[in-house]
Amino acid sequence: MSLPKTLAEDVAKNLVMVAKLLDDEPEQAYGYAKVALRLASRVAAVREAAGFAAYGVGKYAEALAEFRAARRMTGSVHLWPLMADCERGLGRPEKALAMAGEPEVQKLDKAGQVEMRLVAAGARRDMGQAEAAVVTLQSPELASHSVQPWTARLRYAYADALLAVGRESEAREWFAKALEADQGGTTDASDRLAELDGVEFLDALDPDAEQEAEQDGEPADPDASDAGEDGNGDR
């Protein structure tokens, strides 16, 4: 609203495209974000969107700079976990872990605090502290039976951390709990469960699937299992 009407509309259209493309076409989203940034670099929402777009394509230094700019403009702390994760992306897990202990974390809402816990656990694993990552994720939010938007990701991260320290049976239990909470399909918990159970899925449309099945000693043709049977169904 601080921009002239025509410019405001141009910036808004670019921001809409960033939001639409960020998950599936991050490179394109990044391109639209750069246009918006060129048009209105003094608007906090533009800097934040540019940060998300840069983060989505792995440009962590750029993302961190944009998130910091947005925070200076608004005074808000909601980007703190993302800023910490950018530090991880830049190979500075110690810095991310230090940020997890800063007063800003106490100002985050519940979702932000859970996100910060996920980042801190990731930083622990980056530093080779797998057992500490497990402990970091243990929290009232993890123990809660209520399903929140962040529940599936938290349970999934805990399952993955358990698996990393060799606690496979517990990991399987928590992957199953993550799947129960994952109504939006934000994790691959079902695939991880199948992997732990030794189940392998073949893509029926994959031309290599038939060859792989035959190499494993299984008939590629569903009717092939009858080829060696007589009329009584005996081999």
Residue frames as a rotation matrix with the C-alpha (Angstrom) as fourth column:
MET 1
0.561 0.828 0.000 0.00
0.828 -0.561 0.000 0.00
0.000 0.000 -1.000 0.00
SER 2
0.303 -0.531 -0.791 3.02
0.227 -0.766 0.601 2.29
-0.926 -0.362 -0.112 0.25
LEU 3
-0.709 -0.613 0.347 3.58
0.426 0.019 0.904 2.01
-0.561 0.790 0.248 -3.51
PRO 4
-0.532 0.528 -0.662 1.89
-0.770 -0.627 0.118 3.83
-0.353 0.572 0.740 -6.39
LYS 5
0.347 0.840 0.418 -1.10
-0.616 0.540 -0.573 1.83
-0.707 -0.059 0.705 -7.63
THR 6
0.780 -0.036 -0.625 0.36
-0.559 0.410 -0.721 0.57
0.282 0.911 0.299 -10.92
LEU 7
-0.274 -0.955 -0.114 3.66
-0.695 0.279 -0.663 -0.40
0.665 -0.102 -0.740 -9.30
ALA 8
-0.392 0.198 0.898 1.83
-0.810 0.388 -0.439 -2.04
-0.436 -0.900 0.008 -6.41
GLU 9
0.694 0.718 0.051 -0.13
-0.581 0.600 -0.551 -4.20
-0.426 0.352 0.833 -8.86
ASP 10
0.492 -0.599 -0.633 3.02
-0.546 0.354 -0.759 -5.25
0.678 0.719 -0.153 -10.71
VAL 11
-0.567 -0.721 0.398 4.76
-0.748 0.248 -0.616 -6.19
0.345 -0.647 -0.680 -7.48
ALA 12
-0.075 0.640 0.765 1.71
-0.787 0.433 -0.439 -8.06
-0.612 -0.635 0.471 -6.19
LYS 13
0.807 0.380 -0.453 1.44
-0.589 0.580 -0.562 -10.12
0.049 0.720 0.692 -9.38
ASN 14
0.014 -0.894 -0.447 5.05
-0.526 0.374 -0.764 -11.20
0.850 0.246 -0.465 -9.04
LEU 15
-0.643 -0.223 0.733 4.54
-0.765 0.228 -0.602 -12.13
-0.033 -0.948 -0.317 -5.39
VAL 16
0.423 0.859 0.287 1.50
-0.769 0.508 -0.388 -14.20
-0.479 -0.057 0.876 -6.30
MET 17
0.696 -0.219 -0.684 3.59
-0.462 0.592 -0.660 -16.12
0.550 0.775 0.311 -8.80
VAL 18
-0.471 -0.862 0.190 6.28
-0.678 0.216 -0.703 -16.70
0.565 -0.460 -0.686 -6.18
ALA 19
-0.333 0.419 0.845 3.68
-0.804 0.341 -0.487 -18.24
-0.492 -0.842 0.224 -3.89
LYS 20
0.705 0.692 -0.154 2.18
-0.655 0.553 -0.515 -20.39
-0.271 0.464 0.843 -6.67
LEU 21
0.679 -0.473 -0.562 5.50
-0.335 0.481 -0.810 -21.75
0.653 0.738 0.168 -7.94
LEU 22
0.145 -0.751 0.644 7.61
-0.974 -0.223 -0.040 -22.00
0.174 -0.622 -0.764 -4.81
ASP 23
0.277 0.007 0.961 6.91
-0.564 0.811 0.157 -25.67
-0.778 -0.585 0.229 -4.03
ASP 24
0.662 0.143 0.736 6.93
0.338 0.820 -0.463 -27.17
-0.670 0.554 0.494 -7.53
GLU 25
0.545 -0.472 0.693 8.98
0.709 -0.183 -0.681 -24.76
0.448 0.862 0.235 -9.66
PRO 26
0.577 -0.275 -0.769 11.41
0.617 -0.471 0.631 -23.05
-0.536 -0.838 -0.102 -7.25
GLU 27
-0.544 -0.819 0.181 13.69
0.734 -0.361 0.575 -21.72
-0.406 0.446 0.798 -9.99
GLN 28
-0.302 0.530 0.793 10.79
0.635 -0.508 0.581 -19.92
0.711 0.679 -0.183 -11.65
ALA 29
0.729 0.566 -0.385 9.60
0.646 -0.383 0.660 -18.63
0.226 -0.730 -0.645 -8.28
TYR 30
0.063 -0.819 -0.571 13.09
0.743 -0.343 0.574 -17.27
-0.666 -0.461 0.587 -7.69
GLY 31
-0.675 -0.296 0.675 12.93
0.719 -0.466 0.515 -15.41
0.162 0.834 0.528 -11.00
TYR 32
0.240 0.850 0.470 9.64
0.535 -0.520 0.666 -13.71
0.810 0.091 -0.579 -10.10
ALA 33
0.684 -0.025 -0.729 11.01
0.701 -0.253 0.667 -12.84
-0.201 -0.967 -0.155 -6.66
LYS 34
-0.400 -0.910 -0.109 13.99
0.796 -0.404 0.450 -11.10
-0.453 0.093 0.886 -8.24
VAL 35
-0.436 0.342 0.832 11.66
0.579 -0.601 0.551 -9.00
0.689 0.722 0.064 -10.38
ALA 36
0.667 0.739 -0.094 9.60
0.509 -0.361 0.781 -7.99
0.543 -0.569 -0.617 -7.33
LEU 37
0.373 -0.616 -0.694 12.80
0.795 -0.173 0.581 -7.19
-0.479 -0.768 0.425 -5.45
ARG 38
-0.654 -0.617 0.438 14.01
0.756 -0.535 0.377 -4.96
0.002 0.577 0.817 -8.27
LEU 39
-0.161 0.705 0.691 10.68
0.434 -0.578 0.691 -3.11
0.886 0.411 -0.213 -8.25
ALA 40
0.553 0.501 0.666 10.21
-0.397 -0.545 0.739 -2.69
0.733 -0.673 -0.102 -4.50
SER 41
-0.135 -0.729 -0.671 13.21
0.346 0.600 -0.722 -3.57
0.928 -0.330 0.172 -2.38
ARG 42
-0.847 -0.193 0.495 12.00
-0.323 -0.554 -0.768 -1.39
0.422 -0.810 0.407 0.50
VAL 43
0.231 0.960 0.156 8.84
-0.860 0.126 0.494 -3.41
0.455 -0.249 0.855 1.09
ALA 44
-0.340 -0.430 0.836 9.24
-0.860 0.503 -0.091 -5.99
-0.381 -0.750 -0.541 3.86
ALA 45
0.516 0.628 0.583 6.90
-0.317 0.772 -0.551 -8.53
-0.796 0.099 0.598 2.23
VAL 46
0.863 -0.269 -0.428 9.03
-0.413 0.112 -0.904 -8.43
0.291 0.956 -0.014 -0.92
ARG 47
-0.137 -0.975 0.174 12.23
-0.917 0.059 -0.395 -9.04
0.375 -0.213 -0.902 1.03
GLU 48
-0.156 0.162 0.974 10.61
-0.667 0.711 -0.224 -11.95
-0.729 -0.685 -0.003 2.86
ALA 49
0.846 0.516 0.133 9.32
-0.227 0.574 -0.787 -13.47
-0.483 0.636 0.603 -0.38
ALA 50
0.552 -0.732 -0.400 12.76
-0.639 -0.063 -0.766 -13.07
0.535 0.679 -0.503 -1.93
GLY 51
-0.326 -0.658 0.679 14.20
-0.939 0.307 -0.154 -14.87
-0.107 -0.688 -0.718 1.08
PHE 52
0.263 0.520 0.813 11.83
-0.380 0.830 -0.408 -17.80
-0.887 -0.202 0.416 0.70
ALA 53
0.961 0.115 -0.251 12.56
-0.272 0.241 -0.932 -18.02
-0.046 0.964 0.263 -3.02
ALA 54
0.155 -0.980 -0.125 16.33
-0.830 -0.061 -0.554 -17.98
0.536 0.190 -0.823 -2.49
TYR 55
-0.278 -0.171 0.945 15.96
-0.813 0.565 -0.137 -20.56
-0.511 -0.807 -0.296 0.29
GLY 56
0.628 0.679 0.380 13.96
-0.356 0.685 -0.636 -22.77
-0.692 0.264 0.672 -2.08
VAL 57
0.909 -0.355 -0.220 16.84
-0.116 0.290 -0.950 -22.95
0.401 0.889 0.222 -4.58
GLY 58
0.658 -0.644 -0.390 19.54
0.753 0.580 0.312 -23.41
0.025 -0.499 0.866 -1.97
LYS 59
-0.063 -0.657 0.751 20.97
0.365 -0.716 -0.596 -19.88
0.929 0.236 0.285 -2.10
TYR 60
0.369 0.319 -0.873 21.32
0.882 0.178 0.437 -19.74
0.295 -0.931 -0.215 1.67
ALA 61
-0.618 -0.631 -0.469 23.55
0.736 -0.675 -0.062 -16.68
-0.277 -0.383 0.881 1.96
GLU 62
-0.845 0.370 0.385 21.13
-0.013 -0.735 0.678 -14.67
0.534 0.568 0.627 -0.17
ALA 63
0.117 0.941 -0.317 18.13
0.410 0.244 0.879 -16.02
0.905 -0.233 -0.357 1.72
LEU 64
0.019 -0.186 -0.982 19.69
1.000 -0.013 0.022 -15.12
-0.016 -0.982 0.186 5.06
ALA 65
-0.918 -0.392 -0.068 20.38
0.386 -0.919 0.082 -11.58
-0.095 0.049 0.994 3.90
GLU 66
-0.549 0.783 0.291 16.78
-0.102 -0.409 0.907 -11.13
0.829 0.468 0.305 2.75
PHE 67
0.278 0.654 -0.704 15.32
0.671 0.393 0.629 -12.61
0.688 -0.647 -0.329 5.95
ARG 68
-0.369 -0.493 -0.788 17.51
0.904 -0.386 -0.182 -10.30
-0.215 -0.780 0.588 8.00
ALA 69
-0.966 0.032 0.258 16.35
0.075 -0.916 0.394 -7.31
0.249 0.399 0.882 5.97
ALA 70
-0.124 0.992 -0.025 12.69
0.103 0.038 0.994 -8.26
0.987 0.121 -0.106 6.43
ARG 71
0.203 0.154 -0.967 13.23
0.926 0.291 0.241 -8.68
0.318 -0.944 -0.084 10.17
ARG 72
-0.766 -0.527 -0.367 14.87
0.613 -0.771 -0.173 -5.25
-0.192 -0.358 0.914 10.45
MET 73
-0.809 0.479 0.340 11.91
-0.112 -0.694 0.711 -3.69
0.577 0.537 0.615 8.65
THR 74
0.122 0.981 -0.150 9.19
-0.120 0.165 0.979 -5.37
0.985 -0.102 0.138 10.71
GLY 75
-0.360 -0.320 0.876 10.80
-0.893 -0.154 -0.423 -6.24
0.270 -0.935 -0.230 14.03
SER 76
0.709 0.701 0.071 9.11
-0.700 0.687 0.196 -9.65
0.089 -0.189 0.978 13.80
VAL 77
-0.272 -0.821 0.501 10.88
-0.838 0.459 0.296 -12.83
-0.473 -0.339 -0.813 14.96
HIS 78
0.623 0.654 0.429 8.84
-0.430 0.745 -0.510 -15.33
-0.653 0.133 0.745 12.91
LEU 79
0.809 -0.371 -0.455 11.73
-0.382 0.256 -0.888 -15.80
0.446 0.892 0.065 10.44
TRP 80
0.255 -0.772 0.583 14.20
-0.947 -0.075 0.313 -16.75
-0.198 -0.632 -0.750 13.17
PRO 81
0.368 -0.131 0.921 14.04
-0.099 0.979 0.179 -20.55
-0.925 -0.157 0.347 12.55
LEU 82
0.918 -0.015 0.397 14.55
0.392 0.200 -0.898 -20.04
-0.066 0.980 0.190 8.83
MET 83
0.661 -0.730 0.173 17.51
-0.651 -0.673 -0.352 -17.78
0.373 0.120 -0.920 9.48
ALA 84
0.171 -0.580 0.796 19.00
-0.749 0.449 0.488 -20.49
-0.641 -0.679 -0.358 11.69
ASP 85
0.592 0.092 0.801 18.41
0.282 0.907 -0.312 -23.12
-0.755 0.410 0.512 9.02
CYS 86
0.942 -0.331 0.054 20.21
-0.092 -0.411 -0.907 -20.90
0.322 0.849 -0.418 6.52
GLU 87
0.287 -0.867 0.407 23.19
-0.952 -0.209 0.226 -20.99
-0.111 -0.452 -0.885 8.87
ARG 88
0.245 -0.142 0.959 23.02
-0.137 0.974 0.179 -24.79
-0.960 -0.175 0.220 8.64
GLY 89
0.892 0.174 0.416 22.89
0.365 0.265 -0.893 -24.55
-0.266 0.948 0.173 4.87
LEU 90
0.742 -0.662 0.107 26.02
-0.487 -0.642 -0.591 -22.42
0.460 0.387 -0.799 4.95
GLY 91
0.256 -0.657 -0.709 27.84
0.340 0.747 -0.571 -25.10
0.905 -0.095 0.415 6.94
ARG 92
-0.670 -0.458 0.585 27.58
-0.324 -0.528 -0.785 -23.30
0.668 -0.715 0.205 10.27
PRO 93
0.107 0.781 -0.616 25.52
0.355 0.548 0.757 -25.64
0.929 -0.299 -0.219 12.49
GLU 94
-0.488 -0.353 -0.798 27.15
0.866 -0.077 -0.495 -24.22
0.113 -0.932 0.343 15.63
LYS 95
-0.985 0.159 0.066 25.67
-0.159 -0.987 0.007 -20.82
0.066 -0.003 0.998 14.78
ALA 96
-0.249 0.945 -0.211 22.24
-0.294 0.134 0.946 -22.38
0.923 0.297 0.245 14.19
LEU 97
0.015 0.207 -0.978 22.44
0.747 0.648 0.149 -24.13
0.665 -0.732 -0.145 17.55
ALA 98
-0.838 -0.355 -0.415 23.42
0.541 -0.642 -0.543 -20.90
-0.074 -0.679 0.730 19.28
MET 99
-0.776 0.602 0.188 20.38
-0.435 -0.727 0.531 -19.18
0.457 0.330 0.826 17.74
ALA 100
-0.055 0.776 -0.628 18.17
0.229 0.622 0.749 -21.90
0.972 -0.103 -0.213 19.26
GLY 101
-0.129 -0.064 -0.990 19.18
0.979 0.151 -0.138 -20.60
0.159 -0.986 0.043 22.69
GLU 102
-0.915 -0.234 0.329 18.55
0.233 -0.972 -0.044 -16.92
0.330 0.036 0.943 22.00
PRO 103
-0.712 0.659 -0.241 15.68
0.050 -0.294 -0.955 -14.96
-0.700 -0.692 0.176 23.66
GLU 104
-0.578 0.496 -0.648 13.98
-0.814 -0.403 0.418 -14.58
-0.054 0.769 0.637 20.25
VAL 105
-0.808 0.244 -0.537 12.88
0.020 0.922 0.388 -18.22
0.589 0.302 -0.749 20.44
GLN 106
-0.734 0.533 -0.420 10.66
0.583 0.179 -0.792 -17.48
-0.347 -0.827 -0.443 23.43
LYS 107
-0.490 0.549 -0.677 8.83
-0.426 -0.828 -0.364 -14.87
-0.761 0.110 0.639 21.35
LEU 108
-0.859 0.150 -0.490 7.89
-0.416 0.353 0.838 -17.39
0.299 0.923 -0.241 18.65
ASP 109
0.236 0.947 0.217 4.45
-0.971 0.222 0.088 -18.95
0.035 -0.232 0.972 18.50
LYS 110
0.386 -0.049 0.921 4.11
-0.414 0.883 0.220 -22.69
-0.824 -0.466 0.321 19.06
ALA 111
0.951 -0.021 0.307 4.66
0.275 0.506 -0.817 -23.54
-0.139 0.862 0.487 15.39
GLY 112
0.637 -0.752 0.172 7.79
-0.450 -0.543 -0.708 -21.39
0.626 0.373 -0.685 15.33
GLN 113
0.179 -0.562 0.808 9.17
-0.944 0.131 0.301 -23.01
-0.275 -0.817 -0.507 18.46
VAL 114
0.646 0.085 0.758 8.62
0.017 0.992 -0.126 -26.48
-0.763 0.094 0.639 16.99
GLU 115
0.937 -0.314 0.152 10.36
0.148 -0.036 -0.988 -25.35
0.316 0.949 0.013 13.80
MET 116
0.389 -0.830 0.400 13.27
-0.835 -0.501 -0.228 -24.08
0.389 -0.245 -0.888 15.86
ARG 117
0.306 -0.228 0.924 13.50
-0.611 0.698 0.374 -27.44
-0.730 -0.679 0.074 17.62
LEU 118
0.883 0.044 0.467 13.65
0.300 0.712 -0.635 -29.19
-0.360 0.701 0.616 14.26
VAL 119
0.744 -0.649 0.159 16.44
-0.234 -0.476 -0.848 -26.90
0.626 0.593 -0.506 13.11
ALA 120
0.260 -0.658 0.707 18.37
-0.965 -0.145 0.220 -27.43
-0.042 -0.739 -0.672 16.36
ALA 121
0.533 -0.015 0.846 18.07
-0.184 0.974 0.134 -31.21
-0.826 -0.227 0.516 16.03
GLY 122
0.945 -0.190 0.267 19.29
0.308 0.236 -0.922 -30.97
0.112 0.953 0.281 12.45
ALA 123
0.533 -0.782 0.323 22.25
-0.653 -0.623 -0.431 -28.90
0.539 0.019 -0.842 13.62
ARG 124
0.324 -0.373 0.869 23.09
-0.741 0.471 0.478 -31.55
-0.588 -0.799 -0.124 16.21
ARG 125
0.730 -0.010 0.683 23.14
0.295 0.907 -0.301 -34.20
-0.616 0.421 0.665 13.50
ASP 126
0.881 -0.448 0.155 25.26
-0.049 -0.410 -0.911 -31.97
0.472 0.795 -0.382 11.28
MET 127
0.264 -0.789 0.554 27.77
-0.914 -0.388 -0.117 -31.86
0.307 -0.476 -0.824 14.12
GLY 128
-0.347 -0.397 -0.850 27.77
-0.269 0.910 -0.316 -35.65
0.898 0.119 -0.423 14.50
GLN 129
-0.907 0.074 0.414 25.73
-0.411 0.052 -0.910 -35.57
-0.089 -0.996 -0.017 17.71
ALA 130
-0.563 0.706 -0.430 23.04
-0.160 0.418 0.894 -38.07
0.811 0.572 -0.123 16.74
GLU 131
-0.389 0.409 -0.825 22.03
0.850 0.505 -0.150 -39.00
0.356 -0.760 -0.544 20.29
ALA 132
-0.769 0.067 -0.636 21.71
0.313 -0.828 -0.466 -35.33
-0.558 -0.557 0.615 21.22
ALA 133
-0.844 0.498 -0.199 19.43
-0.443 -0.437 0.783 -34.83
0.302 0.749 0.589 18.21
VAL 134
-0.370 0.713 -0.596 17.06
0.472 0.697 0.540 -37.48
0.800 -0.082 -0.594 19.60
VAL 135
-0.399 0.159 -0.903 16.96
0.895 -0.148 -0.422 -35.73
-0.201 -0.976 -0.083 22.97
THR 136
-0.955 -0.019 -0.297 16.43
-0.027 -0.988 0.149 -32.33
-0.296 0.151 0.943 21.34
LEU 137
-0.671 0.720 -0.179 13.25
-0.318 -0.062 0.946 -33.53
0.670 0.691 0.271 19.66
GLN 138
-0.396 0.533 -0.748 11.75
0.794 0.608 0.013 -34.99
0.461 -0.589 -0.663 22.83
SER 139
-0.968 0.136 0.211 9.18
-0.189 -0.948 -0.257 -32.44
0.165 -0.288 0.943 23.93
PRO 140
-0.495 0.862 0.110 5.56
-0.032 0.109 -0.994 -31.99
-0.868 -0.495 -0.027 25.07
GLU 141
0.067 0.510 -0.858 4.63
-0.897 -0.346 -0.276 -31.30
-0.437 0.788 0.434 21.44
LEU 142
-0.594 -0.349 -0.725 6.04
-0.658 0.730 0.187 -34.67
0.463 0.588 -0.663 20.40
ALA 143
-0.982 0.186 -0.018 4.17
0.155 0.759 -0.633 -36.47
-0.104 -0.624 -0.774 23.20
SER 144
-0.471 0.856 -0.215 0.88
-0.574 -0.482 -0.662 -34.73
-0.670 -0.188 0.718 22.45
HIS 145
-0.506 0.400 0.764 -1.90
0.573 0.818 -0.048 -36.75
-0.644 0.414 -0.643 20.83
SER 146
0.547 0.706 -0.449 -3.43
0.128 -0.601 -0.789 -33.69
-0.828 0.374 -0.419 19.16
VAL 147
-0.025 -0.507 0.861 -2.61
0.960 0.230 0.163 -33.24
-0.281 0.831 0.481 15.49
GLN 148
0.446 0.025 -0.895 -1.30
0.001 -1.000 -0.027 -29.83
-0.895 0.011 -0.446 14.49
PRO 149
0.949 -0.059 -0.309 0.09
-0.315 -0.168 -0.934 -28.63
0.003 0.984 -0.177 11.13
TRP 150
0.140 -0.989 -0.049 3.61
-0.920 -0.112 -0.376 -29.39
0.366 0.098 -0.925 12.35
THR 151
0.463 0.096 0.881 2.89
-0.692 0.661 0.291 -32.75
-0.554 -0.744 0.372 14.03
ALA 152
0.985 -0.041 0.170 3.76
0.131 0.814 -0.566 -34.99
-0.115 0.580 0.807 11.07
ARG 153
0.533 -0.835 0.137 7.10
-0.165 -0.261 -0.951 -33.30
0.830 0.484 -0.276 10.45
LEU 154
0.103 -0.473 0.875 8.05
-0.978 -0.208 0.003 -33.42
0.181 -0.856 -0.485 14.12
ARG 155
0.619 0.182 0.764 7.22
-0.430 0.893 0.135 -37.12
-0.658 -0.412 0.631 14.43
TYR 156
0.958 -0.285 0.033 9.01
0.168 0.465 -0.869 -37.86
0.232 0.838 0.494 11.17
ALA 157
0.312 -0.889 0.336 12.16
-0.562 -0.458 -0.689 -36.04
0.767 0.026 -0.642 12.30
TYR 158
0.171 -0.200 0.965 12.09
-0.943 0.251 0.219 -37.96
-0.286 -0.947 -0.146 15.57
ALA 159
0.876 0.185 0.445 11.70
-0.071 0.963 -0.260 -41.27
-0.477 0.197 0.857 13.74
ASP 160
0.789 -0.614 0.022 14.60
0.052 0.031 -0.998 -40.41
0.612 0.789 0.056 11.45
ALA 161
0.130 -0.747 0.652 16.75
-0.864 -0.408 -0.296 -39.43
0.487 -0.525 -0.698 14.42
LEU 162
0.453 0.107 0.885 15.94
-0.668 0.698 0.258 -42.71
-0.590 -0.708 0.387 16.16
LEU 163
0.985 -0.064 0.161 16.88
0.154 0.746 -0.648 -44.64
-0.078 0.663 0.744 13.05
ALA 164
0.551 -0.820 0.158 20.20
-0.362 -0.405 -0.839 -42.80
0.752 0.405 -0.520 12.88
VAL 165
-0.184 -0.616 0.766 21.15
-0.975 0.017 -0.221 -44.15
0.123 -0.787 -0.604 16.32
GLY 166
-0.803 -0.246 -0.542 20.06
-0.328 0.943 0.057 -47.71
0.497 0.224 -0.838 15.52
ARG 167
-0.740 0.612 0.279 16.73
-0.150 0.254 -0.955 -47.75
-0.655 -0.749 -0.096 17.39
GLU 168
-0.957 0.223 -0.186 14.89
-0.168 0.098 0.981 -49.29
0.237 0.970 -0.056 14.44
SER 169
-0.487 0.831 -0.271 11.78
0.823 0.540 0.176 -50.65
0.293 -0.137 -0.946 16.17
GLU 170
-0.121 0.406 -0.906 11.09
0.612 -0.688 -0.390 -47.28
-0.782 -0.601 -0.165 17.83
ALA 171
-0.803 -0.222 -0.553 11.78
-0.262 -0.703 0.661 -45.52
-0.536 0.676 0.507 14.53
ARG 172
-0.854 0.519 0.036 9.20
0.315 0.461 0.830 -47.67
0.414 0.720 -0.557 12.80
GLU 173
-0.183 0.802 -0.569 6.65
0.967 0.044 -0.250 -46.80
-0.175 -0.596 -0.784 15.48
TRP 174
-0.146 0.084 -0.986 7.23
0.250 -0.961 -0.119 -43.08
-0.957 -0.264 0.119 15.02
PHE 175
-0.976 -0.092 -0.199 7.20
-0.174 -0.231 0.957 -43.24
-0.134 0.969 0.209 11.23
ALA 176
-0.549 0.835 -0.038 3.76
0.740 0.506 0.444 -44.86
0.390 0.215 -0.895 11.61
LYS 177
0.036 0.539 -0.841 2.66
0.811 -0.508 -0.291 -42.05
-0.585 -0.671 -0.456 13.93
ALA 178
-0.647 -0.323 -0.691 3.97
-0.108 -0.858 0.502 -39.50
-0.755 0.400 0.521 11.45
LEU 179
-0.947 0.310 0.087 1.95
0.173 0.263 0.949 -41.15
0.271 0.914 -0.302 8.70
GLU 180
-0.219 0.905 -0.365 -1.19
0.976 0.199 -0.094 -40.99
-0.012 -0.377 -0.926 10.83
ALA 181
0.123 0.223 -0.967 -0.76
0.478 -0.867 -0.139 -37.24
-0.870 -0.445 -0.213 11.23
ASP 182
-0.759 -0.576 -0.303 0.37
0.011 -0.476 0.879 -36.54
-0.651 0.664 0.368 7.66
GLN 183
0.178 0.952 0.248 -2.95
0.453 0.144 -0.880 -35.65
-0.873 0.269 -0.406 6.10
GLY 184
0.730 0.103 -0.676 -1.36
-0.408 -0.728 -0.551 -33.39
-0.549 0.678 -0.489 3.49
GLY 185
0.848 -0.428 0.311 1.35
0.529 0.713 -0.460 -35.78
-0.025 0.555 0.832 2.34
THR 186
0.839 -0.533 0.108 4.18
-0.522 -0.845 -0.118 -33.52
0.154 0.043 -0.987 3.47
THR 187
-0.063 -0.877 0.476 6.51
-0.830 0.311 0.463 -36.41
-0.554 -0.365 -0.748 4.34
ASP 188
0.003 0.011 -1.000 7.49
-0.739 0.673 0.006 -39.73
0.673 0.739 0.010 2.79
ALA 189
-0.295 -0.091 0.951 6.69
-0.902 0.356 -0.246 -41.62
-0.316 -0.930 -0.187 5.98
SER 190
0.745 0.618 0.250 4.85
-0.489 0.761 -0.427 -44.36
-0.454 0.196 0.869 4.06
ASP 191
0.678 -0.568 -0.467 7.93
-0.322 0.342 -0.883 -45.02
0.661 0.748 0.049 1.94
ARG 192
-0.312 -0.833 0.457 10.17
-0.813 -0.015 -0.582 -45.12
0.492 -0.553 -0.672 5.00
LEU 193
0.119 0.457 0.882 7.84
-0.809 0.559 -0.181 -47.61
-0.575 -0.692 0.436 6.66
ALA 194
0.953 0.255 -0.165 7.85
-0.300 0.703 -0.645 -49.80
-0.049 0.664 0.746 3.57
GLU 195
0.274 -0.937 -0.216 11.63
-0.530 0.040 -0.847 -49.64
0.802 0.347 -0.486 3.46
LEU 196
-0.400 -0.404 0.823 11.89
-0.917 0.170 -0.362 -50.76
0.006 -0.899 -0.438 7.08
ASP 197
0.335 0.639 0.693 9.46
-0.573 0.722 -0.388 -53.59
-0.748 -0.267 0.608 6.37
GLY 198
-0.589 -0.689 0.423 11.48
-0.058 0.558 0.828 -54.71
-0.806 0.463 -0.368 3.36
VAL 199
0.377 0.786 0.490 8.75
0.601 0.195 -0.775 -53.84
-0.704 0.587 -0.399 0.89
GLU 200
-0.721 -0.622 -0.304 9.87
0.106 -0.534 0.839 -52.64
-0.684 0.573 0.451 -2.54
PHE 201
0.420 0.904 -0.076 7.51
0.147 -0.150 -0.978 -50.96
-0.895 0.400 -0.196 -4.99
LEU 202
-0.681 -0.573 0.457 8.01
0.537 0.034 0.843 -51.11
-0.498 0.819 0.285 -8.76
ASP 203
-0.295 0.531 -0.794 6.59
-0.519 -0.787 -0.333 -48.50
-0.802 0.314 0.508 -11.08
ALA 204
0.158 0.452 0.878 4.31
0.440 0.764 -0.473 -50.31
-0.884 0.461 -0.079 -13.52
LEU 205
0.973 0.226 -0.038 4.98
0.084 -0.508 -0.857 -47.59
-0.213 0.831 -0.514 -16.10
ASP 206
0.299 -0.942 -0.151 8.76
-0.753 -0.330 0.569 -47.86
-0.586 -0.056 -0.808 -15.74
PRO 207
0.694 -0.021 -0.720 10.23
-0.595 0.546 -0.590 -49.81
0.405 0.838 0.367 -18.71
ASP 208
-0.381 -0.913 -0.145 13.02
-0.597 0.362 -0.715 -51.03
0.706 -0.186 -0.684 -16.44
ALA 209
-0.096 0.394 0.914 10.61
-0.966 0.183 -0.181 -52.44
-0.239 -0.900 0.363 -13.85
GLU 210
0.869 0.458 -0.189 9.87
-0.494 0.827 -0.267 -55.57
0.034 0.325 0.945 -15.90
GLN 211
0.321 -0.836 -0.444 13.56
-0.169 0.411 -0.896 -56.33
0.932 0.363 -0.010 -16.35
GLU 212
-0.490 -0.506 0.710 14.26
-0.754 -0.162 -0.636 -55.78
0.437 -0.847 -0.302 -12.65
ALA 213
0.316 0.706 0.634 11.43
-0.898 0.438 -0.041 -58.09
-0.306 -0.556 0.772 -11.67
GLU 214
0.889 -0.008 -0.457 12.70
-0.242 0.840 -0.485 -60.84
0.388 0.542 0.745 -13.97
GLN 215
-0.084 -0.995 -0.044 16.22
-0.312 0.068 -0.948 -60.46
0.946 -0.066 -0.316 -12.57
ASP 216
-0.434 -0.011 0.901 14.81
-0.899 -0.050 -0.434 -60.93
0.050 -0.999 0.012 -9.10
GLY 217
-0.998 0.005 -0.070 13.27
0.002 0.999 0.044 -64.20
0.070 0.044 -0.997 -10.21
GLU 218
-0.360 0.930 -0.075 9.69
0.127 -0.031 -0.991 -62.93
-0.924 -0.366 -0.107 -10.23
PRO 219
-0.311 0.310 0.898 7.41
0.940 0.240 0.242 -63.16
-0.140 0.920 -0.366 -13.28
ALA 220
-0.958 -0.050 -0.282 6.90
0.017 -0.993 0.117 -59.79
-0.286 0.107 0.952 -14.91
ASP 221
-0.557 0.809 -0.188 3.64
-0.406 -0.068 0.912 -60.92
0.725 0.583 0.366 -16.49
PRO 222
-0.363 0.452 0.814 0.88
-0.906 0.031 -0.421 -61.45
-0.216 -0.891 0.399 -13.88
ASP 223
0.730 0.673 -0.118 -0.28
-0.679 0.698 -0.226 -64.50
-0.070 0.245 0.967 -15.88
ALA 224
0.064 -0.805 -0.590 3.20
-0.691 0.391 -0.608 -65.96
0.720 0.447 -0.531 -16.08
SER 225
-0.508 -0.271 0.817 2.82
-0.840 0.363 -0.402 -67.66
-0.188 -0.891 -0.413 -12.72
ASP 226
0.458 0.760 0.462 0.38
-0.558 0.650 -0.516 -70.10
-0.692 -0.022 0.721 -14.36
ALA 227
0.347 -0.307 -0.886 2.79
-0.909 0.122 -0.399 -71.11
0.231 0.944 -0.236 -17.13
GLY 228
-0.631 -0.714 -0.304 4.36
-0.611 0.699 -0.371 -73.98
0.478 -0.049 -0.877 -15.20
GLU 229
-0.533 0.510 0.675 1.15
-0.553 0.393 -0.735 -75.41
-0.640 -0.765 0.073 -13.79
ASP 230
-0.952 0.301 0.054 -0.95
0.254 0.682 0.686 -78.23
0.170 0.667 -0.725 -15.13
GLY 231
-0.358 0.896 0.262 -4.71
-0.042 -0.296 0.954 -78.20
0.933 0.330 0.143 -15.31
ASN 232
0.399 0.504 -0.766 -5.01
0.700 0.372 0.610 -79.10
0.592 -0.779 -0.205 -11.62
GLY 233
0.823 -0.127 0.554 -2.91
-0.314 -0.914 0.256 -76.14
0.474 -0.385 -0.792 -10.56
ASP 234
0.778 -0.596 0.199 0.01
0.094 0.423 0.901 -78.39
-0.622 -0.682 0.385 -9.56
ARG 235
0.346 -0.757 -0.554 3.59
-0.918 -0.396 -0.031 -77.91
-0.196 0.519 -0.832 -10.75
